[in-house]
Amino acid sequence: MAFEITKDLLENVTLHIENGNDNGLSMLFSEMHYADIAEVLEEISYNEAVYVIKLLDSETTSDILIELDEDVREKIFEQLTAKEIAEEVEELDSDDAADIIAELPEERQEAVMSQIEDEEHVKEIEELLTYDENSAGGLMAKELVQVNENWTVLKCVKEMRIQAEEVTRVHSIYVVNEAGQLKGRLSLKDLLVASTRTPISEIYIPKVDSVHVNESAEDVANVMRKYDLEAIPVIDDHETLVGRITIDDIVDVIKEEADKDYQMAAGLTQDVDSDDSIFHLTKARIPWLFLGLIGGIGAFLIMEGFQDLFSEDAILFFFTPLIAAMAGNVGVQSSAIIVQGLANDDVKGSINNRLIKEMLLAALNGLILSVFLFLFIWLYNGEAQKALAISVSLIVVIIVAGLIGTFIPLFLNKRGIDPAIATGPFITTSNDIFGILIYFWIAKLIIGM
């Protein structure tokens, strides 16, 4: 049954805190998953959240802190000492610990790191902080199980028991040589059935998927998605095994990328939340809204240039919103498909082939819609020439919108710009302007014949 935060639950938590009933509070949270506790802490005051964090043991609260919203976590850390934060960090895997440290102000980073007693853990965190946060190195954890190819099965099992104490979950057993270079992976089944004297070099599987430490987070996500991996090893320029990335980290990457693309498609230039300040939200929205304003002015100037056509054939004016809407809709549909394909690494082949396919698709859709529109205008108005002008314009507008919606995200991707930007107001505004221009130009050409 899914966890649900109720008013009674929140009131119960607050009441325990106000009365100093630590035992009751501990019992209440002892039955909850740490992710559910994090949800509760996000619903109560910061002071109450800090009270809970200080009450529960660090083994539990360290996991809770990772699940909290970044802004909430920042507020809580402001009320904790460097020593208290260090106690939380010591309980975390190296990747999560590095993420926590990276969020702190520089002076607090040094203070917290100096309070961590495990020197090896400190070195691991410092190493991870040197990598770009959006790279494989920035995602990986140092905790893993690795065995030497020259070990026997017996020695391998002994070493694995020691290493596994530091690993929360063992997804794979990696095999390295004397230089620490990744050679392959070890099947647990093969390990169990082999003789204790058998060398690992005789039973390990040499084929293993890996990623370079500097590969982008998106590329890592694509590899793990393609091969259905729960974990993937990370290597450096010398093919030395330096860490591993697990599926939970990749899920976070996919979610963050989806959130960013969704906001960009909606015309938001920055990562924002509904709880952000009005100024911050305005700053994120205004650039694309201003672009829409410029586009509207452009459409006005185009329509003004055809005002003589309006005065003679007023019916054209009434179909302007339809043409503009169809241009925008087709453009967004085309760009959304391309952007999704680029994100999933499914877009293959040349740009020309994509454009030809989209042109044929748009032509077919445009023909179907234009036939319906022609019959409607002809039956409603009785003037076949004007019906033909508007319907032919619609076909051309749909084809052009489809080509623009396909070409722009491909072009942006080639230039290293996030193509998600092409699914929002940018593509809608550009297609509106081109659509109106093409509409009046073709209509004037046909009606003037």
N, C-alpha and C positions, 0 to 999 in steps of 0.2 A: 504494500500500500504506500502510495507516494506521501512524503512528508508535507505537512501543511501548517503554516504559521497562523495561529488563531489569536484572537483578542484575549481569550482566557489565558493562553500560554504566555503571552507578553506580560499580562498583568501579574501572573504568577511569578515570573522571573523578576520583575520590578519589585514585587512585594518581598521576595526573599532577600533581595539586595538591601532594601530599605530597613528590614528587620535584622540584617546581619546574620541571616540563617544560612551559613555556609554549607552545612550538612545537607539541608534541603535542596540547595542550589546544585551541589555536587551530584546528588542522587538524580535530580531532574535531568542534568546533562549527561549522566553516565549511560543513559539509554539511547542517546542520540548519536548519529554519525557526525563526524567533525564538520562535514560540509553543511549539515543542517544547523549545527551550532553557529556556524559563520553567518547563515541567513538570519538567525535570531539576533546576533550581535549587530547586524546592519539595520535592524529595526528599532533598537533601543538607543539611548543616548551614549555619547562617547565615554562619559565617565562610568556609566554602567558597564559598557563593553570592557573598559580597562579593568574594572573590578573583577569581572569574570576571568579575563586573561591572567590576572595575578592569582586568582584562586585555584584554577585548574593546573595540573602538572604540565611541564614544558613539552613532554612527549605528545600530549594532546593539543595544546595551544599552538605549537609550531605548525601543525597541519591546518588548524583553523585559520591562522594568519595568512597562509598561502591562498586559501579560498576566499578571503575577504576582498571586497572592492578596493582598488589601489588607494582611492581617496580616504576611505575609512581606515585602512591600515596605516596610512600616513598620520592621521589624527591620533590613532592609538599610540604609535611610536613616539609621538611628541610628548606623551605622558609617561613613557617608560625610560628608565636609565639605560646607559650603554651596557651595563652588566646584565640587565634584564633582557635586553634585545639579544645579546650574545648568547644567553642561555637558550633562547628560542632557536637561534641560528645553528647552534651546535647539534640540535636534534634533526636538522633538515639534511636532505641529500645536497650534494655540492651545487647542483644546478639551481635548486630552489633557494639555497642559501645565498648564492651569487645574485639572484634576482632581488632578494630582500636588501642586501647590502647596496646594490646599485641604486635603489630608490632613495637611500638616505643622503642627506647633504654631505659634502666631502669631509667636513670636520668630524661629523658623527661616524662616518665610515671608519676612519682611523681609530676613533675611540672604541667602537664596537669590536673591530678586528683585534685590538690589543687585549680585549677581555676574553677572547676565545682561547681556551686552554689547549685544544688539539692543534698542534703546529702543522700537521699534515693537512688537516681540514682547511687551515688558513691558506696554505700554499695552493691547494686546489681552487679555492675561491678566488684568490689573486690571479691565477692562470685564466680562469673562466672570464673574469672581468676584462681581460685584454682583448677578447673577441667582440666583434660586432654583435649586438643583441639579436639581429635578424639573420645571423649566420648559423651554420651547424654547430660551430664552436660555442656560440652564445646559448644554444639550446641544450647542449649535451651535459650529461652528468659524468663524473669521474668514477663513480661506483659501478663496478662490473666484475664479472667472473672471467678470468683469463688463465689459461694453462699453457705450459711450454710443450712444444711438439716432441721434445726429447724425454719428457717424463714418462714413467710407467703409469698404468691405470691406478695402481695403489697410491703412488705419490700424488697423482692428480686428484683423487678423491680426498686425501688429507688436506691438500692445499685449497680445494674448493670449499671445504667446511669452514676453513679459516676466513676465506674471502667472503663467503655468503653471509657472515655475521654483519658485514657492513652494507649489504645490499638488501633493499626493501623487498624487491621481487626479482627473481632470476628468470629472465626471458630466454637468454642464450648463453652458451659457454663458448668463448672465443679462444682460438688457438694461435699462439704467436711463436716466433723463433727466438733465438738468444738475443737478437737485437731489438726485440719487441715489435717486430713487423707482423701485421695481421696475415695469417696463412689460411685460416678457414674457421670452421665451427665444429663443435662436437655434439653428436647426437647422444642424448641421455640413454636411449635404448642401447646404442652400441657400447656405451660405457658400462652399462650394467651387465651385458652378456659377455663382455671380453674378459680374458684372463687378467688377473691382477698384475702380471709381469709384462703384459703387452704394451709396447711403446705407443704413445698417443699418435705418433706420426703414421702408424699403420691403420688407424681407425677414424681419423678425423675427416671431415668433408671439406675439400679444398675450395669448393664454390661457396662464396658468401658475398651478399650485396653490402656495399659500404658507401659512405659519402665522405667527401673531403671536408676538412674543418672549416674552409672558407666558402663552401657552397651556401647559397641562399636558403632561408627557411622554407620558401615556397617550393624550391627544387627538392628539398628533403621530403616535404609533404607529398609531392607528386610521386617520388620513388616509393615511399611507404604505402601510398594508396594503390599504386599500380601493382605492387607485389604482395599486398595484404600482410605487411610486416607489423609485428607488435613492438619490435625494437630494431635498431640498425646501428652498427658500429661506425665510429668516426675515425678517420685516419688523417695524418699530416702529409707533407710533401715527400717524406721518406717512407710512406706507407706504414708508419708506426701507429699502433692502436692507442688513441688518446682519450677515448670516451665512448659513450653510447647515448642514443636518443630513443626515448620510449614514446609509445602512442599517445599517452596523456598530454605530453608536450606538443605533439603535432595537432591534436584536437584543439588546443588553445590557439595555435597558429592559424588553423583554418577558420576558427570562429572570429578571431581578430581581423583576418583578411576579409571575411564575409561582411563584418560590421563596417569596415572601412569602405569596401566597394559599395555597400548599400547607401552609406552616407554620401559618397561621391556621386552616385547615381541620382540622389535626391538634391544635389547641388550644394553640398556642405564641403567646404575646403579644409576643415580641420576636424580632428576627432573630438566629438562633443557628446555630452550626456544631457538628459532632460533636466538634471539638477544643477547644471552649470549656470553661471550668472547671465543676466540679460545681455551684458556687454560682450561676454565671450560668445554667446549664441549668435548675436548680431554680427560679430566679426567673422564668424564662420559662414553665415548665410549671405551677407551683403554682396560679395563679389559676383556670385552667379545671378543674384537678383538684379544687379546692375547690368549684367550681360543681357538678361531678359529685357530690361528697359531699352538698352541700345537696339536690340533686335526689333522691339516694337516700334521704335522710331524709324528704323530702316524699312519696316513694312509700311508705315505711314507714308514715307517718301515715295515708295514704289507705287502705292495706290494713288497718291496725288498725281503722279505722272500719267496715270490712266483715267483721270477724272472725266475726260471727254467720253470715254467708252462707257463709264458708269451712267452718265446722263442720257446716253442713247439706249443702253441695254442694262436697265437697273437690276435685272435678274442675276447678272454676274456678281453684283455686290452681295446678294443674299447667300451665294454659295461660297463666298470667300472663307468663312469659318470652317466649312467642311473640307475645303482643299488644304487649309493650314493644318487642321487636326489630322487628316489622313497622312500628310507629309511627316508630321511629328511622330505619329504612331508607328508608321512603317520604319522610320529611321531608328526609333528606340528598339523595335522588335529585332531589326537586323543587327544593331550594335550589341544588344544584350546577348544574342546567340554567339556572336564572335568573341565577346569578352568572356563569356562562360567557357567557350572552347579554349581560349588562351589560358585561362586560369587552370583548366584541367589538362593542359598540354595536349589537347585533342585536335588543334588546328594544324593540319599538315598541308604540304604542297605550296604552289606559287600563289601570289596575290591575284594574278590575272585569272587563274582558274576559279578562285573564290568570287571574284567580281562577275565573271561570266555566269556562274551558277546563280548568284543573287539577282542578276539582271533578268535571267529567264524566269526565276521564281516571281520576281516583282511584276514582270510583264504578264504572267498568267493570272496572278492575283488582281492586278490592275484591270485586265480585260474582263474578268468576271464582275468586278465591282462597277466598272464603267458601263457595261451592258445594262445592268440593273438601273444605274443612274440615268442613262440615256432614255430608257423606257419610262422612268418616272417623270422626267422633265418633259418629254414629248407628250405624254398623256395629260400632264398637268397644265402645260403651257401651249402645246400644239405647234411649237416652232422647232422643227427638226434641226435647223442650222445651229441654233443656240444650244440645243441639247447635245449636238455633236461636238461643238466647241468645248463645252464644260466636261463632257465625258472623255474626250481625247486628252484634254489637259490633265485630267485625273490619272490616266494611264502613265503619261510622261512624268508627272509629279511623283507617282509611286515608284517608278523605275529609278529616278534620280535619287529619291530619298533612300531607297534600298542600297544603292551604290555608295552613297555618302555614309550611311550607317555601317556599311561593311568596311569601307576603305579607311575611315578615320581611326577606329581602334587598332587596325593592323598597322597603320602608319605610326601611331603613337607607340605601339609596342616595339616596333623596329627602332624607334628613337629612345627607347629606355624609359618612356613615360607610362604611368599606370593607365591602361586602356579603359579602366572603369569610368574614367572621367567622360568618356564618349557616350555613356548611356544616360546622362542627365540633361540639364538645361542646355548644355553646349550643342548637343546634336539636335535637340528640339528646336532651339532658336535658329540655328543655321538652316534647318530644313523648312521652317516656317517662311523664312525670307526667300530661299530659293523656290519654294513651292508657289508662293504668291507671284513672284516674278515670272515663273514659267507659265502659270495659269493665265495671267493677263496677256502675256505675249502671244501664246497660242490662240487664246480666245479672240484677240484682236486680228490675228492673221486669218483665222477661219471665217469670222463674221465679216471681215473686210473683203472676202473673196467675191 
